[in-house]
Amino acid sequence: MSETNQPVPADLSGTVDERIAQLASLEAGSEQLPPEWVLRQLRSTLASWATDATEVDIEVEKRTDY
């Protein structure tokens, strides 16, 4: 596999909708996204998702009648 001097896009940021729009814009470009960048975005997204899920679980537990 050969190295390219392709610039690495900035990390996705903002709300889910903003990130989706940023990704769609990047995908519309002619350059292929570097696999390392895609993996970093996936890890970031999964970490955010896990944090949100934990917060939702805590809120649900607060409201559970025992």
mmCIF file of the N, C-alpha and C atoms, coordinates in Angstrom:
data_MODEL
# 
_entry.id   MODEL 
# 
loop_
_atom_site.group_PDB 
_atom_site.id 
_atom_site.type_symbol 
_atom_site.label_atom_id 
_atom_site.label_alt_id 
_atom_site.label_comp_id 
_atom_site.label_asym_id 
_atom_site.label_entity_id 
_atom_site.label_seq_id 
_atom_site.pdbx_PDB_ins_code 
_atom_site.Cartn_x 
_atom_site.Cartn_y 
_atom_site.Cartn_z 
_atom_site.occupancy 
_atom_site.B_iso_or_equiv 
_atom_site.pdbx_formal_charge 
_atom_site.auth_seq_id 
_atom_site.auth_comp_id 
_atom_site.auth_asym_id 
_atom_site.auth_atom_id 
_atom_site.pdbx_PDB_model_num 
ATOM 1   N N  . MET A 1 1  ? 0.843   -1.170 0.000  1.00 0.00 ? 1  MET A N  1 
ATOM 2   C CA . MET A 1 1  ? 0.000   0.000  0.000  1.00 0.00 ? 1  MET A CA 1 
ATOM 3   C C  . MET A 1 1  ? 0.888   1.233  0.000  1.00 0.00 ? 1  MET A C  1 
ATOM 4   N N  . SER A 1 2  ? 0.590   2.175  -0.864 1.00 0.00 ? 2  SER A N  1 
ATOM 5   C CA . SER A 1 2  ? 1.435   3.353  -0.954 1.00 0.00 ? 2  SER A CA 1 
ATOM 6   C C  . SER A 1 2  ? 0.845   4.503  -0.151 1.00 0.00 ? 2  SER A C  1 
ATOM 7   N N  . GLU A 1 3  ? 1.734   5.335  0.357  1.00 0.00 ? 3  GLU A N  1 
ATOM 8   C CA . GLU A 1 3  ? 1.338   6.513  1.121  1.00 0.00 ? 3  GLU A CA 1 
ATOM 9   C C  . GLU A 1 3  ? 0.902   7.607  0.154  1.00 0.00 ? 3  GLU A C  1 
ATOM 10  N N  . THR A 1 4  ? -0.102  8.383  0.569  1.00 0.00 ? 4  THR A N  1 
ATOM 11  C CA . THR A 1 4  ? -0.494  9.538  -0.224 1.00 0.00 ? 4  THR A CA 1 
ATOM 12  C C  . THR A 1 4  ? -0.310  10.776 0.629  1.00 0.00 ? 4  THR A C  1 
ATOM 13  N N  . ASN A 1 5  ? -0.192  11.900 -0.011 1.00 0.00 ? 5  ASN A N  1 
ATOM 14  C CA . ASN A 1 5  ? -0.054  13.165 0.715  1.00 0.00 ? 5  ASN A CA 1 
ATOM 15  C C  . ASN A 1 5  ? -1.396  13.867 0.829  1.00 0.00 ? 5  ASN A C  1 
ATOM 16  N N  . GLN A 1 6  ? -2.434  13.087 0.823  1.00 0.00 ? 6  GLN A N  1 
ATOM 17  C CA . GLN A 1 6  ? -3.790  13.604 0.937  1.00 0.00 ? 6  GLN A CA 1 
ATOM 18  C C  . GLN A 1 6  ? -3.984  14.245 2.308  1.00 0.00 ? 6  GLN A C  1 
ATOM 19  N N  . PRO A 1 7  ? -4.531  15.472 2.352  1.00 0.00 ? 7  PRO A N  1 
ATOM 20  C CA . PRO A 1 7  ? -4.789  16.087 3.658  1.00 0.00 ? 7  PRO A CA 1 
ATOM 21  C C  . PRO A 1 7  ? -5.880  15.317 4.410  1.00 0.00 ? 7  PRO A C  1 
ATOM 22  N N  . VAL A 1 8  ? -5.707  15.199 5.699  1.00 0.00 ? 8  VAL A N  1 
ATOM 23  C CA . VAL A 1 8  ? -6.676  14.486 6.533  1.00 0.00 ? 8  VAL A CA 1 
ATOM 24  C C  . VAL A 1 8  ? -7.763  15.483 6.934  1.00 0.00 ? 8  VAL A C  1 
ATOM 25  N N  . PRO A 1 9  ? -9.027  15.138 6.725  1.00 0.00 ? 9  PRO A N  1 
ATOM 26  C CA . PRO A 1 9  ? -10.116 16.054 7.102  1.00 0.00 ? 9  PRO A CA 1 
ATOM 27  C C  . PRO A 1 9  ? -10.150 16.268 8.615  1.00 0.00 ? 9  PRO A C  1 
ATOM 28  N N  . ALA A 1 10 ? -10.709 17.409 9.014  1.00 0.00 ? 10 ALA A N  1 
ATOM 29  C CA . ALA A 1 10 ? -10.902 17.674 10.441 1.00 0.00 ? 10 ALA A CA 1 
ATOM 30  C C  . ALA A 1 10 ? -11.909 16.664 10.985 1.00 0.00 ? 10 ALA A C  1 
ATOM 31  N N  . ASP A 1 11 ? -11.817 16.396 12.272 1.00 0.00 ? 11 ASP A N  1 
ATOM 32  C CA . ASP A 1 11 ? -12.761 15.479 12.898 1.00 0.00 ? 11 ASP A CA 1 
ATOM 33  C C  . ASP A 1 11 ? -14.172 16.055 12.832 1.00 0.00 ? 11 ASP A C  1 
ATOM 34  N N  . LEU A 1 12 ? -15.146 15.176 12.738 1.00 0.00 ? 12 LEU A N  1 
ATOM 35  C CA . LEU A 1 12 ? -16.538 15.591 12.741 1.00 0.00 ? 12 LEU A CA 1 
ATOM 36  C C  . LEU A 1 12 ? -16.870 16.178 14.107 1.00 0.00 ? 12 LEU A C  1 
ATOM 37  N N  . SER A 1 13 ? -17.733 17.187 14.121 1.00 0.00 ? 13 SER A N  1 
ATOM 38  C CA . SER A 1 13 ? -18.109 17.802 15.395 1.00 0.00 ? 13 SER A CA 1 
ATOM 39  C C  . SER A 1 13 ? -19.526 18.336 15.306 1.00 0.00 ? 13 SER A C  1 
ATOM 40  N N  . GLY A 1 14 ? -20.085 18.652 16.457 1.00 0.00 ? 14 GLY A N  1 
ATOM 41  C CA . GLY A 1 14 ? -21.427 19.221 16.520 1.00 0.00 ? 14 GLY A CA 1 
ATOM 42  C C  . GLY A 1 14 ? -22.471 18.181 16.857 1.00 0.00 ? 14 GLY A C  1 
ATOM 43  N N  . THR A 1 15 ? -23.711 18.531 16.535 1.00 0.00 ? 15 THR A N  1 
ATOM 44  C CA . THR A 1 15 ? -24.821 17.630 16.806 1.00 0.00 ? 15 THR A CA 1 
ATOM 45  C C  . THR A 1 15 ? -24.769 16.456 15.834 1.00 0.00 ? 15 THR A C  1 
ATOM 46  N N  . VAL A 1 16 ? -25.620 15.484 16.073 1.00 0.00 ? 16 VAL A N  1 
ATOM 47  C CA . VAL A 1 16 ? -25.689 14.329 15.176 1.00 0.00 ? 16 VAL A CA 1 
ATOM 48  C C  . VAL A 1 16 ? -26.002 14.789 13.752 1.00 0.00 ? 16 VAL A C  1 
ATOM 49  N N  . ASP A 1 17 ? -26.971 15.667 13.615 1.00 0.00 ? 17 ASP A N  1 
ATOM 50  C CA . ASP A 1 17 ? -27.339 16.153 12.281 1.00 0.00 ? 17 ASP A CA 1 
ATOM 51  C C  . ASP A 1 17 ? -26.185 16.896 11.619 1.00 0.00 ? 17 ASP A C  1 
ATOM 52  N N  . GLU A 1 18 ? -25.463 17.690 12.391 1.00 0.00 ? 18 GLU A N  1 
ATOM 53  C CA . GLU A 1 18 ? -24.311 18.411 11.843 1.00 0.00 ? 18 GLU A CA 1 
ATOM 54  C C  . GLU A 1 18 ? -23.212 17.445 11.405 1.00 0.00 ? 18 GLU A C  1 
ATOM 55  N N  . ARG A 1 19 ? -22.986 16.419 12.197 1.00 0.00 ? 19 ARG A N  1 
ATOM 56  C CA . ARG A 1 19 ? -21.967 15.421 11.833 1.00 0.00 ? 19 ARG A CA 1 
ATOM 57  C C  . ARG A 1 19 ? -22.362 14.660 10.567 1.00 0.00 ? 19 ARG A C  1 
ATOM 58  N N  . ILE A 1 20 ? -23.644 14.331 10.453 1.00 0.00 ? 20 ILE A N  1 
ATOM 59  C CA . ILE A 1 20 ? -24.129 13.636 9.258  1.00 0.00 ? 20 ILE A CA 1 
ATOM 60  C C  . ILE A 1 20 ? -23.924 14.519 8.028  1.00 0.00 ? 20 ILE A C  1 
ATOM 61  N N  . ALA A 1 21 ? -24.230 15.801 8.153  1.00 0.00 ? 21 ALA A N  1 
ATOM 62  C CA . ALA A 1 21 ? -24.052 16.722 7.030  1.00 0.00 ? 21 ALA A CA 1 
ATOM 63  C C  . ALA A 1 21 ? -22.576 16.857 6.661  1.00 0.00 ? 21 ALA A C  1 
ATOM 64  N N  . GLN A 1 22 ? -21.709 16.949 7.675  1.00 0.00 ? 22 GLN A N  1 
ATOM 65  C CA . GLN A 1 22 ? -20.269 17.046 7.418  1.00 0.00 ? 22 GLN A CA 1 
ATOM 66  C C  . GLN A 1 22 ? -19.765 15.801 6.697  1.00 0.00 ? 22 GLN A C  1 
ATOM 67  N N  . LEU A 1 23 ? -20.208 14.641 7.152  1.00 0.00 ? 23 LEU A N  1 
ATOM 68  C CA . LEU A 1 23 ? -19.785 13.391 6.532  1.00 0.00 ? 23 LEU A CA 1 
ATOM 69  C C  . LEU A 1 23 ? -20.288 13.296 5.092  1.00 0.00 ? 23 LEU A C  1 
ATOM 70  N N  . ALA A 1 24 ? -21.533 13.683 4.865  1.00 0.00 ? 24 ALA A N  1 
ATOM 71  C CA . ALA A 1 24 ? -22.085 13.657 3.505  1.00 0.00 ? 24 ALA A CA 1 
ATOM 72  C C  . ALA A 1 24 ? -21.285 14.571 2.585  1.00 0.00 ? 24 ALA A C  1 
ATOM 73  N N  . SER A 1 25 ? -20.900 15.721 3.095  1.00 0.00 ? 25 SER A N  1 
ATOM 74  C CA . SER A 1 25 ? -20.101 16.657 2.308  1.00 0.00 ? 25 SER A CA 1 
ATOM 75  C C  . SER A 1 25 ? -18.743 16.059 1.967  1.00 0.00 ? 25 SER A C  1 
ATOM 76  N N  . LEU A 1 26 ? -18.124 15.419 2.942  1.00 0.00 ? 26 LEU A N  1 
ATOM 77  C CA . LEU A 1 26 ? -16.822 14.791 2.708  1.00 0.00 ? 26 LEU A CA 1 
ATOM 78  C C  . LEU A 1 26 ? -16.945 13.633 1.716  1.00 0.00 ? 26 LEU A C  1 
ATOM 79  N N  . GLU A 1 27 ? -18.015 12.858 1.836  1.00 0.00 ? 27 GLU A N  1 
ATOM 80  C CA . GLU A 1 27 ? -18.224 11.727 0.920  1.00 0.00 ? 27 GLU A CA 1 
ATOM 81  C C  . GLU A 1 27 ? -18.459 12.203 -0.512 1.00 0.00 ? 27 GLU A C  1 
ATOM 82  N N  . ALA A 1 28 ? -19.043 13.382 -0.657 1.00 0.00 ? 28 ALA A N  1 
ATOM 83  C CA . ALA A 1 28 ? -19.326 13.927 -1.987 1.00 0.00 ? 28 ALA A CA 1 
ATOM 84  C C  . ALA A 1 28 ? -18.046 14.378 -2.689 1.00 0.00 ? 28 ALA A C  1 
ATOM 85  N N  . GLY A 1 29 ? -16.985 14.588 -1.908 1.00 0.00 ? 29 GLY A N  1 
ATOM 86  C CA . GLY A 1 29 ? -15.709 14.990 -2.493 1.00 0.00 ? 29 GLY A CA 1 
ATOM 87  C C  . GLY A 1 29 ? -15.108 13.856 -3.306 1.00 0.00 ? 29 GLY A C  1 
ATOM 88  N N  . SER A 1 30 ? -14.133 14.203 -4.101 1.00 0.00 ? 30 SER A N  1 
ATOM 89  C CA . SER A 1 30 ? -13.542 13.200 -4.993 1.00 0.00 ? 30 SER A CA 1 
ATOM 90  C C  . SER A 1 30 ? -12.505 12.317 -4.303 1.00 0.00 ? 30 SER A C  1 
ATOM 91  N N  . GLU A 1 31 ? -12.006 12.754 -3.163 1.00 0.00 ? 31 GLU A N  1 
ATOM 92  C CA . GLU A 1 31 ? -10.975 11.984 -2.465 1.00 0.00 ? 31 GLU A CA 1 
ATOM 93  C C  . GLU A 1 31 ? -11.591 10.931 -1.544 1.00 0.00 ? 31 GLU A C  1 
ATOM 94  N N  . GLN A 1 32 ? -10.927 9.800  -1.453 1.00 0.00 ? 32 GLN A N  1 
ATOM 95  C CA . GLN A 1 32 ? -11.362 8.751  -0.531 1.00 0.00 ? 32 GLN A CA 1 
ATOM 96  C C  . GLN A 1 32 ? -10.925 9.135  0.881  1.00 0.00 ? 32 GLN A C  1 
ATOM 97  N N  . LEU A 1 33 ? -11.786 8.892  1.859  1.00 0.00 ? 33 LEU A N  1 
ATOM 98  C CA . LEU A 1 33 ? -11.454 9.210  3.250  1.00 0.00 ? 33 LEU A CA 1 
ATOM 99  C C  . LEU A 1 33 ? -10.455 8.185  3.771  1.00 0.00 ? 33 LEU A C  1 
ATOM 100 N N  . PRO A 1 34 ? -9.413  8.661  4.470  1.00 0.00 ? 34 PRO A N  1 
ATOM 101 C CA . PRO A 1 34 ? -8.401  7.735  4.984  1.00 0.00 ? 34 PRO A CA 1 
ATOM 102 C C  . PRO A 1 34 ? -9.005  6.777  6.025  1.00 0.00 ? 34 PRO A C  1 
ATOM 103 N N  . PRO A 1 35 ? -8.657  5.496  5.958  1.00 0.00 ? 35 PRO A N  1 
ATOM 104 C CA . PRO A 1 35 ? -9.209  4.520  6.911  1.00 0.00 ? 35 PRO A CA 1 
ATOM 105 C C  . PRO A 1 35 ? -8.942  4.887  8.370  1.00 0.00 ? 35 PRO A C  1 
ATOM 106 N N  . GLU A 1 36 ? -7.785  5.458  8.658  1.00 0.00 ? 36 GLU A N  1 
ATOM 107 C CA . GLU A 1 36 ? -7.464  5.845  10.036 1.00 0.00 ? 36 GLU A CA 1 
ATOM 108 C C  . GLU A 1 36 ? -8.432  6.919  10.534 1.00 0.00 ? 36 GLU A C  1 
ATOM 109 N N  . TRP A 1 37 ? -8.772  7.854  9.636  1.00 0.00 ? 37 TRP A N  1 
ATOM 110 C CA . TRP A 1 37 ? -9.702  8.923  9.987  1.00 0.00 ? 37 TRP A CA 1 
ATOM 111 C C  . TRP A 1 37 ? -11.087 8.335  10.262 1.00 0.00 ? 37 TRP A C  1 
ATOM 112 N N  . VAL A 1 38 ? -11.541 7.428  9.390  1.00 0.00 ? 38 VAL A N  1 
ATOM 113 C CA . VAL A 1 38 ? -12.851 6.805  9.555  1.00 0.00 ? 38 VAL A CA 1 
ATOM 114 C C  . VAL A 1 38 ? -12.911 6.044  10.876 1.00 0.00 ? 38 VAL A C  1 
ATOM 115 N N  . LEU A 1 39 ? -11.850 5.312  11.193 1.00 0.00 ? 39 LEU A N  1 
ATOM 116 C CA . LEU A 1 39 ? -11.804 4.566  12.456 1.00 0.00 ? 39 LEU A CA 1 
ATOM 117 C C  . LEU A 1 39 ? -11.852 5.516  13.654 1.00 0.00 ? 39 LEU A C  1 
ATOM 118 N N  . ARG A 1 40 ? -11.152 6.645  13.568 1.00 0.00 ? 40 ARG A N  1 
ATOM 119 C CA . ARG A 1 40 ? -11.170 7.630  14.664 1.00 0.00 ? 40 ARG A CA 1 
ATOM 120 C C  . ARG A 1 40 ? -12.580 8.191  14.849 1.00 0.00 ? 40 ARG A C  1 
ATOM 121 N N  . GLN A 1 41 ? -13.283 8.452  13.734 1.00 0.00 ? 41 GLN A N  1 
ATOM 122 C CA . GLN A 1 41 ? -14.649 8.970  13.827 1.00 0.00 ? 41 GLN A CA 1 
ATOM 123 C C  . GLN A 1 41 ? -15.583 7.930  14.430 1.00 0.00 ? 41 GLN A C  1 
ATOM 124 N N  . LEU A 1 42 ? -15.404 6.674  14.042 1.00 0.00 ? 42 LEU A N  1 
ATOM 125 C CA . LEU A 1 42 ? -16.224 5.596  14.593 1.00 0.00 ? 42 LEU A CA 1 
ATOM 126 C C  . LEU A 1 42 ? -16.013 5.473  16.100 1.00 0.00 ? 42 LEU A C  1 
ATOM 127 N N  . ARG A 1 43 ? -14.767 5.487  16.520 1.00 0.00 ? 43 ARG A N  1 
ATOM 128 C CA . ARG A 1 43 ? -14.473 5.386  17.961 1.00 0.00 ? 43 ARG A CA 1 
ATOM 129 C C  . ARG A 1 43 ? -15.077 6.558  18.727 1.00 0.00 ? 43 ARG A C  1 
ATOM 130 N N  . SER A 1 44 ? -14.957 7.754  18.184 1.00 0.00 ? 44 SER A N  1 
ATOM 131 C CA . SER A 1 44 ? -15.516 8.943  18.828 1.00 0.00 ? 44 SER A CA 1 
ATOM 132 C C  . SER A 1 44 ? -17.031 8.851  18.937 1.00 0.00 ? 44 SER A C  1 
ATOM 133 N N  . THR A 1 45 ? -17.659 8.422  17.867 1.00 0.00 ? 45 THR A N  1 
ATOM 134 C CA . THR A 1 45 ? -19.117 8.292  17.847 1.00 0.00 ? 45 THR A CA 1 
ATOM 135 C C  . THR A 1 45 ? -19.596 7.235  18.836 1.00 0.00 ? 45 THR A C  1 
ATOM 136 N N  . LEU A 1 46 ? -18.919 6.102  18.873 1.00 0.00 ? 46 LEU A N  1 
ATOM 137 C CA . LEU A 1 46 ? -19.304 5.039  19.814 1.00 0.00 ? 46 LEU A CA 1 
ATOM 138 C C  . LEU A 1 46 ? -19.112 5.481  21.259 1.00 0.00 ? 46 LEU A C  1 
ATOM 139 N N  . ALA A 1 47 ? -18.052 6.229  21.529 1.00 0.00 ? 47 ALA A N  1 
ATOM 140 C CA . ALA A 1 47 ? -17.823 6.739  22.892 1.00 0.00 ? 47 ALA A CA 1 
ATOM 141 C C  . ALA A 1 47 ? -18.935 7.708  23.291 1.00 0.00 ? 47 ALA A C  1 
ATOM 142 N N  . SER A 1 48 ? -19.316 8.585  22.374 1.00 0.00 ? 48 SER A N  1 
ATOM 143 C CA . SER A 1 48 ? -20.411 9.527  22.659 1.00 0.00 ? 48 SER A CA 1 
ATOM 144 C C  . SER A 1 48 ? -21.721 8.787  22.875 1.00 0.00 ? 48 SER A C  1 
ATOM 145 N N  . TRP A 1 49 ? -21.955 7.780  22.048 1.00 0.00 ? 49 TRP A N  1 
ATOM 146 C CA . TRP A 1 49 ? -23.179 6.989  22.166 1.00 0.00 ? 49 TRP A CA 1 
ATOM 147 C C  . TRP A 1 49 ? -23.224 6.282  23.518 1.00 0.00 ? 49 TRP A C  1 
ATOM 148 N N  . ALA A 1 50 ? -22.109 5.720  23.936 1.00 0.00 ? 50 ALA A N  1 
ATOM 149 C CA . ALA A 1 50 ? -22.055 5.011  25.224 1.00 0.00 ? 50 ALA A CA 1 
ATOM 150 C C  . ALA A 1 50 ? -22.321 5.972  26.386 1.00 0.00 ? 50 ALA A C  1 
ATOM 151 N N  . THR A 1 51 ? -21.754 7.163  26.305 1.00 0.00 ? 51 THR A N  1 
ATOM 152 C CA . THR A 1 51 ? -21.976 8.166  27.352 1.00 0.00 ? 51 THR A CA 1 
ATOM 153 C C  . THR A 1 51 ? -23.448 8.545  27.410 1.00 0.00 ? 51 THR A C  1 
ATOM 154 N N  . ASP A 1 52 ? -24.051 8.787  26.255 1.00 0.00 ? 52 ASP A N  1 
ATOM 155 C CA . ASP A 1 52 ? -25.470 9.142  26.213 1.00 0.00 ? 52 ASP A CA 1 
ATOM 156 C C  . ASP A 1 52 ? -26.339 8.007  26.748 1.00 0.00 ? 52 ASP A C  1 
ATOM 157 N N  . ALA A 1 53 ? -26.011 6.776  26.380 1.00 0.00 ? 53 ALA A N  1 
ATOM 158 C CA . ALA A 1 53 ? -26.790 5.628  26.854 1.00 0.00 ? 53 ALA A CA 1 
ATOM 159 C C  . ALA A 1 53 ? -26.700 5.492  28.368 1.00 0.00 ? 53 ALA A C  1 
ATOM 160 N N  . THR A 1 54 ? -25.519 5.730  28.918 1.00 0.00 ? 54 THR A N  1 
ATOM 161 C CA . THR A 1 54 ? -25.346 5.671  30.370 1.00 0.00 ? 54 THR A CA 1 
ATOM 162 C C  . THR A 1 54 ? -26.186 6.739  31.060 1.00 0.00 ? 54 THR A C  1 
ATOM 163 N N  . GLU A 1 55 ? -26.182 7.948  30.505 1.00 0.00 ? 55 GLU A N  1 
ATOM 164 C CA . GLU A 1 55 ? -26.981 9.029  31.085 1.00 0.00 ? 55 GLU A CA 1 
ATOM 165 C C  . GLU A 1 55 ? -28.468 8.710  31.035 1.00 0.00 ? 55 GLU A C  1 
ATOM 166 N N  . VAL A 1 56 ? -28.927 8.114  29.951 1.00 0.00 ? 56 VAL A N  1 
ATOM 167 C CA . VAL A 1 56 ? -30.332 7.724  29.840 1.00 0.00 ? 56 VAL A CA 1 
ATOM 168 C C  . VAL A 1 56 ? -30.652 6.633  30.861 1.00 0.00 ? 56 VAL A C  1 
ATOM 169 N N  . ASP A 1 57 ? -29.766 5.655  31.001 1.00 0.00 ? 57 ASP A N  1 
ATOM 170 C CA . ASP A 1 57 ? -29.974 4.590  31.991 1.00 0.00 ? 57 ASP A CA 1 
ATOM 171 C C  . ASP A 1 57 ? -30.093 5.160  33.398 1.00 0.00 ? 57 ASP A C  1 
ATOM 172 N N  . ILE A 1 58 ? -29.265 6.124  33.721 1.00 0.00 ? 58 ILE A N  1 
ATOM 173 C CA . ILE A 1 58 ? -29.300 6.742  35.057 1.00 0.00 ? 58 ILE A CA 1 
ATOM 174 C C  . ILE A 1 58 ? -30.632 7.460  35.261 1.00 0.00 ? 58 ILE A C  1 
ATOM 175 N N  . GLU A 1 59 ? -31.089 8.187  34.257 1.00 0.00 ? 59 GLU A N  1 
ATOM 176 C CA . GLU A 1 59 ? -32.365 8.889  34.362 1.00 0.00 ? 59 GLU A CA 1 
ATOM 177 C C  . GLU A 1 59 ? -33.532 7.908  34.520 1.00 0.00 ? 59 GLU A C  1 
ATOM 178 N N  . VAL A 1 60 ? -33.496 6.803  33.801 1.00 0.00 ? 60 VAL A N  1 
ATOM 179 C CA . VAL A 1 60 ? -34.549 5.790  33.903 1.00 0.00 ? 60 VAL A CA 1 
ATOM 180 C C  . VAL A 1 60 ? -34.553 5.184  35.303 1.00 0.00 ? 60 VAL A C  1 
ATOM 181 N N  . GLU A 1 61 ? -33.378 4.875  35.820 1.00 0.00 ? 61 GLU A N  1 
ATOM 182 C CA . GLU A 1 61 ? -33.286 4.287  37.163 1.00 0.00 ? 61 GLU A CA 1 
ATOM 183 C C  . GLU A 1 61 ? -33.795 5.244  38.240 1.00 0.00 ? 61 GLU A C  1 
ATOM 184 N N  . LYS A 1 62 ? -33.598 6.537  38.045 1.00 0.00 ? 62 LYS A N  1 
ATOM 185 C CA . LYS A 1 62 ? -34.084 7.528  39.006 1.00 0.00 ? 62 LYS A CA 1 
ATOM 186 C C  . LYS A 1 62 ? -35.609 7.484  39.104 1.00 0.00 ? 62 LYS A C  1 
ATOM 187 N N  . ARG A 1 63 ? -36.250 7.141  38.005 1.00 0.00 ? 63 ARG A N  1 
ATOM 188 C CA . ARG A 1 63 ? -37.714 7.170  37.938 1.00 0.00 ? 63 ARG A CA 1 
ATOM 189 C C  . ARG A 1 63 ? -38.369 5.826  38.203 1.00 0.00 ? 63 ARG A C  1 
ATOM 190 N N  . THR A 1 64 ? -37.572 4.807  38.418 1.00 0.00 ? 64 THR A N  1 
ATOM 191 C CA . THR A 1 64 ? -38.118 3.476  38.654 1.00 0.00 ? 64 THR A CA 1 
ATOM 192 C C  . THR A 1 64 ? -38.675 3.385  40.074 1.00 0.00 ? 64 THR A C  1 
ATOM 193 N N  . ASP A 1 65 ? -39.918 2.949  40.167 1.00 0.00 ? 65 ASP A N  1 
ATOM 194 C CA . ASP A 1 65 ? -40.543 2.752  41.476 1.00 0.00 ? 65 ASP A CA 1 
ATOM 195 C C  . ASP A 1 65 ? -40.153 1.381  42.007 1.00 0.00 ? 65 ASP A C  1 
ATOM 196 N N  . TYR A 1 66 ? -39.706 1.371  43.230 1.00 0.00 ? 66 TYR A N  1 
ATOM 197 C CA . TYR A 1 66 ? -39.329 0.099  43.849 1.00 0.00 ? 66 TYR A CA 1 
ATOM 198 C C  . TYR A 1 66 ? -40.403 -0.353 44.784 1.00 0.00 ? 66 TYR A C  1 
# 
